[in-house]
Amino acid sequence: MMTPAEMMALSLRNSRMMSEAGMIVSMRMLGMAGMWRVNPAENARMVEEKLAAVTDGAMAATRAALRGAKATTIAEAAMKPVRRTTAANVKRLAKLGPGKPT
């Protein structure tokens, strides 16, 4: 059973990840429109990293579930690789800034 504090913490981490994902989509779309500096390989990168993050998250969640972990622990394990990727992408893409693509 999840405590209210655990639910709140999980919700906040999920909200941050979703906010970062929105920022990433915006910066990449601006990059596709030629208004944000992005590496030409960015389109391929966004597909590859999603597959890796989802696979890693699924494996981590499965391991946690097989250990008999609580629901919040399983959800955290599933989200951790995705959160790590979104945080890194926001930092990397924000540094590039608006302008002509690289």
Secondary structure as the mmCIF struct_conf table of DSSP 4:
data_model
#
loop_
_struct_conf.conf_type_id
_struct_conf.id
_struct_conf.beg_label_comp_id
_struct_conf.beg_label_asym_id
_struct_conf.beg_label_seq_id
_struct_conf.end_label_comp_id
_struct_conf.end_label_asym_id
_struct_conf.end_label_seq_id
HELX_RH_AL_P HELX_RH_AL_P1 PRO A 4 MET A 32
TURN_TY1_P TURN_TY1_P1 ALA A 33 GLY A 34
BEND BEND1 MET A 35 MET A 35
STRN STRN1 TRP A 36 TRP A 36
TURN_TY1_P TURN_TY1_P2 PRO A 40 ALA A 41
HELX_RH_AL_P HELX_RH_AL_P2 GLU A 42 LEU A 66
TURN_TY1_P TURN_TY1_P3 ARG A 67 GLY A 68
HELX_RH_AL_P HELX_RH_AL_P3 ALA A 71 LEU A 96
STRN STRN2 PRO A 98 PRO A 98
BEND BEND2 GLY A 99 LYS A 100
#
